[in-house]
Amino acid sequence: MSAIPDRHYNAACGRLASWLGISIASARRRVDIRAAREGLTDTAERIALAERMLAEAEASGVDTHALLGAQLGALSSEENFMTED
């Protein structure tokens, strides 16, 4: 069983998850994958990476909340569509 992540690491991943509109587990997975690619093993390095990824996401200028809202909107032809159980 893996060790419980550091509180600061969880907070950094939580801020990234909130900005991207994804779960904290998904954000943590993204940070872990990128950390593995860059060869980072220390928790402090991973926290810095999560903060850097958040800064990159903010700098990209993409409004993820508006994008998600647009994707969740129904087409006018499908507004009244209901699936059967």
QUIBELQUI-V800458 format. One record per run of one state. SS is the DSSP state (a for helix, b for strand, c for the rest). FROM is the first residue (numbers start at 0). TO is the last residue. If there is no record, write none. Layout:
ss from to
SS FROM TO
SS FROM TO
This chain:
ss from to
c 0 5
a 6 19
c 20 22
a 23 37
c 38 41
a 42 58
c 59 62
a 63 71
c 72 74
a 75 77
c 78 84
